[in-house]
């Protein structure tokens, strides 16, 4: 069950397998969230799940944690049959690995945190067993341990401009630490003349980015660091053209951090990226206030393609880099226009534009109906019309078209 309240949306598991009983349980959960808040409500649900499986002492917090670690919040999840029903084919999985093979993936949520995990197989029984093992590891050892041992699917958005907002975004699989006793192939850093320093605190993301840059013609992953202070030292001590930094690594706001970099290393361009669970979360959290939105999906080995026009040029200036980026996104707009996107957006009615704008903020149909004072059935009809007019099949594709306007 998905519940949205006060701008926050979470997925909760229901204990009952009966549809009518599950509906009653969902209603109670929603009322508790509204009256007591997210944390109190979800904490009580975790406790209820534990009580249904084990007898424990109410006075011992340690006993409660041990019970959660032993059976998890939902005993039904300790069955491979449950996970077999959760398996999905992620559309961009094959593009991440550069093959036509599309492996099965699963989204696992635990204690308010969730991630997509590629399972490395298209066999549903084997994938379900792997998902079950993953879930048990998350319960027993925690998220940090699981994320270091297994690849995750993440969406990375690269912030080229803030107004108009112009981002490329891509899907990657993180690269976990090799198992002890195995020899991992070293990530190829690339041989291009365009030197890139990567600043990322998560080693698994850092390795994945190094691999992506190494597959880009003309680029070279010169060095990787784990902190902002180390990144600043590196750009001053060694030649580089680009400092690629995670948003969480920067020790100030994005604008101030870029100004600090410009003062420390005038010849180095800074590019900040943000990390998201998936593209839907990216679109929900895209900042407002820009005069226009230009978001373009790329392959993992192409997210730096706005710089293609300046590759090989000596002594690059910031103006040349900025011009290359702007021309790249301008060509994207022209391509969309020639492809009929602007005509399709113009064909939407005023009410359909209003619905699409609210969809872009991640609002469900019921909330859109309340905000526009329509019935949910009417909103469903508008959404179907939007899909048909824009030539898309789901909300994410429709929102991408909206941002590209």
C-alpha positions as CSV (number, residue, x, y, z in Angstrom):
1,X,0.0,0.0,0.0
2,X,1.3,3.5,-0.8
3,X,0.2,6.4,1.4
4,X,0.9,10.1,0.8
5,X,0.6,12.6,3.6
6,X,2.0,16.1,4.1
7,X,4.1,15.8,1.0
8,X,5.7,12.5,2.0
9,X,4.9,9.2,0.3
10,X,5.8,5.7,1.7
11,X,5.0,2.1,0.9
12,X,3.7,0.0,3.8
13,X,3.2,-3.7,3.9
14,X,-0.1,-5.1,5.0
15,X,-0.3,-8.3,7.1
16,X,-3.6,-9.6,5.9
17,X,-3.8,-11.6,2.7
18,X,-7.6,-11.0,2.5
19,X,-8.5,-8.0,0.4
20,X,-11.3,-6.7,2.6
21,X,-9.2,-7.1,5.8
22,X,-6.3,-5.5,4.1
23,X,-8.5,-2.5,3.2
24,X,-9.5,-2.1,6.9
25,X,-5.9,-2.4,8.0
26,X,-4.9,0.3,5.4
27,X,-7.6,2.6,6.7
28,X,-6.4,2.2,10.3
29,X,-2.8,2.9,9.2
30,X,-3.8,6.1,7.4
31,X,-5.8,7.4,10.3
32,X,-2.9,6.8,12.7
33,X,-0.4,8.5,10.3
34,X,-2.7,11.6,10.1
35,X,-3.3,11.7,13.9
36,X,0.2,10.8,15.2
37,X,2.6,11.4,12.4
38,X,4.8,9.2,10.2
39,X,7.4,8.1,12.7
40,X,5.0,7.1,15.5
41,X,2.7,5.3,13.1
42,X,5.4,3.3,11.4
43,X,7.1,2.5,14.7
44,X,3.9,1.0,16.0
45,X,3.4,-1.0,12.8
46,X,6.9,-2.5,13.2
47,X,6.1,-3.4,16.8
48,X,2.8,-5.0,15.8
49,X,4.6,-7.1,13.2
50,X,7.1,-8.3,15.8
51,X,4.4,-9.1,18.3
52,X,2.6,-11.3,15.7
53,X,5.6,-13.5,15.3
54,X,7.4,-13.7,18.7
55,X,6.8,-13.3,22.4
56,X,9.0,-10.5,23.7
57,X,9.5,-8.4,26.7
58,X,7.9,-4.9,26.5
59,X,10.4,-3.5,28.9
60,X,13.5,-4.3,26.9
61,X,14.4,-2.2,23.9
62,X,17.3,-4.6,23.2
63,X,14.8,-7.5,22.9
64,X,12.6,-5.5,20.5
65,X,15.6,-4.8,18.2
66,X,16.7,-8.5,18.4
67,X,13.1,-9.5,17.4
68,X,13.2,-7.2,14.4
69,X,16.5,-8.5,13.4
70,X,15.4,-12.1,13.7
71,X,12.1,-12.0,11.8
72,X,11.8,-8.5,10.3
73,X,8.7,-6.3,10.4
74,X,6.6,-8.6,8.2
75,X,6.9,-12.4,8.6
76,X,5.3,-12.9,5.2
77,X,8.5,-11.5,3.6
78,X,10.5,-14.5,4.9
79,X,9.0,-16.6,2.1
80,X,10.5,-16.7,-1.5
81,X,6.9,-16.8,-2.8
82,X,6.3,-13.3,-1.5
83,X,9.5,-12.0,-3.3
84,X,8.6,-13.8,-6.5
85,X,5.5,-11.6,-6.7
86,X,7.6,-8.5,-6.2
87,X,10.0,-9.2,-9.1
88,X,10.1,-6.6,-11.9
89,X,11.9,-5.9,-15.2
90,X,13.5,-2.5,-15.0
91,X,13.3,-0.8,-18.4
92,X,16.9,0.5,-18.4
93,X,18.6,-2.5,-16.8
94,X,20.1,-3.7,-20.1
95,X,21.3,-0.2,-21.0
96,X,23.2,0.0,-17.7
97,X,25.2,-3.1,-18.4
98,X,25.5,-2.5,-22.2
99,X,23.7,-5.7,-23.2
100,X,20.3,-6.7,-24.5
101,X,19.8,-9.0,-21.5
102,X,17.2,-7.6,-19.1
103,X,17.6,-9.1,-15.6
104,X,15.0,-9.1,-12.9
105,X,15.1,-6.6,-10.2
106,X,13.4,-6.0,-6.9
107,X,12.6,-3.0,-4.7
108,X,13.2,-3.7,-1.0
109,X,11.9,-1.4,1.7
110,X,12.9,-1.6,5.4
111,X,12.6,0.9,8.2
112,X,11.7,3.8,5.9
113,X,14.6,3.2,3.5
114,X,14.2,1.5,0.1
115,X,16.4,0.6,-2.9
116,X,16.1,-1.2,-6.2
117,X,18.5,-4.2,-6.5
118,X,19.4,-5.9,-9.8
119,X,19.3,-9.7,-9.2
120,X,21.6,-10.8,-12.0
121,X,19.2,-13.4,-13.5
122,X,16.0,-13.6,-15.5
123,X,15.0,-16.9,-13.8
124,X,12.1,-16.0,-11.5
125,X,12.7,-18.7,-8.9
126,X,16.4,-18.0,-8.6
127,X,15.7,-14.2,-8.5
128,X,13.1,-14.7,-5.7
129,X,15.7,-16.7,-3.6
130,X,18.3,-13.9,-4.1
131,X,15.7,-11.3,-3.1
132,X,14.9,-13.2,0.0
133,X,18.6,-13.5,1.0
134,X,19.0,-9.8,0.4
135,X,16.1,-9.0,2.6
136,X,17.4,-11.2,5.4
137,X,20.8,-9.5,5.2
138,X,19.2,-6.1,5.4
139,X,17.3,-7.1,8.5
140,X,20.2,-8.9,10.2
141,X,23.2,-6.7,9.2
142,X,21.6,-3.4,8.3
143,X,21.4,-1.3,5.1
144,X,25.0,-0.1,5.2
145,X,26.3,-3.7,5.0
146,X,23.9,-4.7,2.3
147,X,24.7,-1.7,0.1
148,X,28.4,-2.4,0.4
149,X,28.0,-6.0,-0.7
150,X,25.3,-5.9,-3.4
151,X,24.8,-3.6,-6.4
152,X,21.9,-1.1,-6.3
153,X,20.2,0.6,-9.1
154,X,20.3,4.4,-8.7
155,X,19.4,7.4,-10.8
156,X,22.0,10.2,-11.0
157,X,21.1,13.7,-12.2
158,X,24.0,16.0,-13.4
159,X,23.3,19.7,-12.7
160,X,24.6,21.6,-15.7
161,X,22.6,24.8,-15.2
162,X,20.1,26.0,-12.6
163,X,18.1,28.6,-14.5
164,X,17.0,27.5,-17.0
165,X,17.4,24.1,-15.2
166,X,19.3,21.8,-17.6
167,X,20.2,18.3,-16.3
168,X,21.3,15.1,-17.9
169,X,20.3,12.0,-15.9
170,X,21.1,8.3,-16.1
171,X,20.7,5.0,-14.4
172,X,23.7,3.2,-12.9
173,X,24.4,0.0,-11.0
174,X,26.7,0.6,-8.0
175,X,29.9,-1.5,-7.9
176,X,30.3,-3.3,-4.5
177,X,33.5,-4.2,-2.9
178,X,34.9,-7.5,-4.3
179,X,34.4,-10.5,-2.0
180,X,37.5,-11.5,0.1
181,X,39.7,-13.9,-1.8
182,X,38.5,-12.8,-5.2
183,X,40.3,-10.7,-7.7
184,X,38.2,-8.0,-9.3
185,X,39.1,-6.5,-12.7
186,X,40.4,-3.0,-12.3
187,X,38.0,-0.3,-13.6
188,X,39.5,1.2,-16.8
189,X,40.2,4.9,-16.1
190,X,40.1,5.9,-19.8
191,X,42.8,7.3,-22.0
192,X,41.2,10.6,-23.1
193,X,42.8,14.0,-22.6
194,X,39.9,15.5,-20.7
195,X,40.8,14.9,-17.0
196,X,38.0,14.2,-14.5
197,X,38.3,14.1,-10.7
198,X,35.4,12.3,-9.0
199,X,34.4,13.3,-5.4
200,X,32.0,10.8,-3.9
201,X,31.8,9.5,-0.3
202,X,30.1,6.2,-1.3
203,X,32.8,3.8,-2.6
204,X,30.3,1.8,-4.6
205,X,29.0,4.8,-6.5
206,X,32.6,6.1,-6.8
207,X,33.7,2.8,-8.5
208,X,30.6,2.9,-10.8
209,X,31.3,6.5,-11.9
210,X,34.9,5.7,-12.6
211,X,33.8,2.8,-14.8
212,X,31.3,5.0,-16.6
213,X,33.9,7.8,-17.3
214,X,36.4,5.2,-18.4
215,X,34.0,4.0,-21.1
216,X,33.6,7.6,-22.5
217,X,35.7,8.4,-25.5
218,X,38.0,11.4,-24.8
219,X,37.6,11.4,-21.0
220,X,40.0,10.1,-18.3
221,X,39.1,9.5,-14.7
222,X,42.3,10.9,-13.3
223,X,41.5,10.6,-9.6
224,X,38.8,9.8,-7.1
225,X,38.3,11.2,-3.6
226,X,35.8,10.8,-0.8
227,X,35.5,14.3,0.6
228,X,35.1,17.9,-0.5
229,X,38.3,19.0,1.3
230,X,40.3,16.3,-0.4
231,X,38.7,17.3,-3.8
232,X,39.9,20.9,-3.4
233,X,43.4,19.7,-2.6
234,X,43.4,17.5,-5.7
235,X,42.3,20.2,-8.2
236,X,45.0,22.4,-6.9
237,X,47.8,19.8,-7.0
238,X,47.1,18.0,-10.2
239,X,45.9,19.0,-13.7
240,X,42.2,18.5,-14.3
241,X,39.4,19.9,-16.5
242,X,36.3,18.7,-14.5
243,X,35.5,18.1,-10.8
244,X,32.5,15.8,-10.7
245,X,31.1,16.0,-7.1
246,X,28.1,14.4,-5.3
247,X,25.7,16.9,-3.9
248,X,26.1,15.4,-0.4
249,X,29.9,15.8,-0.6
250,X,29.9,19.6,-1.2
251,X,30.4,21.3,2.2
252,X,28.1,24.3,1.2
253,X,25.1,25.0,-1.0
254,X,25.6,24.2,-4.7
255,X,26.2,27.8,-5.7
256,X,28.6,28.6,-2.9
257,X,30.5,25.4,-3.5
258,X,31.0,26.2,-7.2
259,X,32.2,29.7,-6.3
260,X,34.7,28.2,-3.8
261,X,36.0,25.8,-6.5
262,X,36.3,28.7,-9.0
263,X,38.4,30.7,-6.6
264,X,40.6,27.7,-5.7
265,X,41.1,26.4,-9.3
266,X,40.0,28.9,-12.0
267,X,40.7,26.5,-14.8
268,X,38.5,23.6,-13.4
269,X,34.8,23.3,-14.2
270,X,32.6,22.0,-11.4
271,X,29.7,19.7,-12.0
272,X,27.4,18.6,-9.1
273,X,25.2,15.5,-9.3
274,X,22.4,14.3,-7.1
275,X,21.5,10.7,-6.3
276,X,17.9,9.4,-6.4
277,X,16.2,6.0,-5.9
278,X,14.7,6.2,-9.4
279,X,13.6,8.6,-12.1
280,X,10.2,9.1,-10.4
281,X,11.8,10.4,-7.2
282,X,14.1,12.7,-9.3
283,X,11.1,14.3,-10.9
284,X,9.3,14.7,-7.6
285,X,12.3,16.4,-6.0
286,X,13.3,18.6,-8.9
287,X,13.6,22.2,-7.5
288,X,11.0,24.8,-8.6
289,X,11.6,28.4,-9.6
290,X,13.4,27.8,-12.8
291,X,12.2,29.6,-16.0
292,X,12.4,26.3,-17.9
293,X,13.2,22.7,-17.4
294,X,15.4,20.6,-19.7
295,X,16.0,17.1,-18.5
296,X,17.5,14.6,-20.9
297,X,18.1,10.9,-20.1
298,X,21.4,9.5,-21.3
299,X,23.2,6.1,-21.3
300,X,25.6,5.6,-18.3
301,X,28.6,6.1,-20.6
302,X,27.1,9.3,-22.2
303,X,26.1,11.6,-19.3
304,X,29.0,13.9,-20.0
305,X,28.0,14.4,-23.6
306,X,27.3,18.1,-23.2
307,X,31.1,18.5,-23.2
308,X,31.7,16.6,-26.5
309,X,32.0,19.9,-28.4
310,X,35.1,21.0,-26.4
311,X,36.9,17.7,-26.2
312,X,40.5,18.0,-27.4
313,X,40.7,21.8,-27.1
314,X,43.7,23.1,-25.1
315,X,43.4,25.6,-22.3
316,X,39.6,25.5,-22.1
317,X,37.8,28.5,-20.6
318,X,34.6,28.4,-18.6
319,X,32.9,30.3,-21.3
320,X,33.7,27.6,-23.9
321,X,32.4,24.9,-21.6
322,X,29.2,26.9,-20.8
323,X,28.7,27.5,-24.6
324,X,29.1,23.7,-25.3
325,X,26.6,22.9,-22.6
326,X,24.0,25.4,-23.8
327,X,24.3,24.3,-27.4
328,X,23.8,20.7,-26.3
329,X,20.5,21.4,-24.5
330,X,19.4,23.9,-27.2
331,X,19.7,21.1,-29.8
332,X,17.6,18.9,-27.5
333,X,14.8,21.4,-27.5
334,X,15.1,21.8,-31.3
335,X,15.0,18.0,-31.7
336,X,11.9,17.8,-29.5
337,X,10.2,20.6,-31.5
338,X,10.9,18.9,-34.8
339,X,9.6,15.7,-33.4
340,X,6.3,17.3,-32.7
341,X,6.6,17.5,-28.9
342,X,5.6,21.2,-28.7
343,X,2.7,20.6,-31.0
344,X,1.5,17.7,-28.8
345,X,1.8,19.8,-25.6
346,X,-0.1,22.6,-27.3
347,X,-2.9,20.2,-28.1
348,X,-3.6,19.7,-24.4
349,X,-6.6,21.5,-22.9
350,X,-6.1,24.0,-20.1
351,X,-7.4,21.5,-17.6
352,X,-5.1,18.8,-18.9
353,X,-2.2,21.2,-18.5
354,X,-3.2,21.7,-14.9
355,X,-3.4,18.0,-14.3
356,X,0.0,17.4,-15.9
357,X,1.6,20.2,-13.8
358,X,0.3,18.4,-10.6
359,X,1.5,15.0,-11.9
360,X,5.0,16.6,-12.3
361,X,5.0,17.2,-8.5
362,X,4.3,13.6,-7.7
363,X,0.7,14.1,-6.7
364,X,-1.6,11.0,-6.9
365,X,-4.9,11.2,-8.7
366,X,-6.9,11.5,-5.5
367,X,-5.0,14.6,-4.3
368,X,-5.1,16.1,-7.8
369,X,-8.9,15.7,-7.7
370,X,-9.1,17.5,-4.3
371,X,-6.9,20.4,-5.5
372,X,-8.8,20.9,-8.7
373,X,-12.2,20.1,-7.1
374,X,-12.9,17.2,-9.5
375,X,-13.9,13.6,-9.1
376,X,-11.1,11.0,-9.1
377,X,-12.9,9.4,-12.1
378,X,-12.6,12.7,-14.1
379,X,-8.9,13.0,-13.2
380,X,-8.4,9.4,-14.5
381,X,-10.0,10.5,-17.8
382,X,-7.7,13.6,-18.1
383,X,-4.6,11.4,-17.4
384,X,-5.6,8.9,-20.1
385,X,-6.1,11.8,-22.6
386,X,-2.7,13.2,-21.7
387,X,-1.0,9.9,-22.3
388,X,-2.7,9.6,-25.7
389,X,-1.9,13.1,-26.8
390,X,1.7,12.9,-25.7
391,X,2.3,9.4,-27.0
392,X,3.4,8.1,-23.7
393,X,2.5,5.0,-21.6
394,X,3.1,6.1,-18.0
395,X,3.4,9.1,-15.6
396,X,7.2,9.2,-15.7
397,X,7.2,9.6,-19.5
398,X,4.5,12.2,-19.3
399,X,6.5,14.2,-16.7
400,X,9.6,14.0,-18.8
401,X,7.7,15.5,-21.7
402,X,6.4,18.2,-19.4
403,X,9.8,19.2,-18.2
404,X,11.2,19.2,-21.7
405,X,8.7,21.9,-22.7
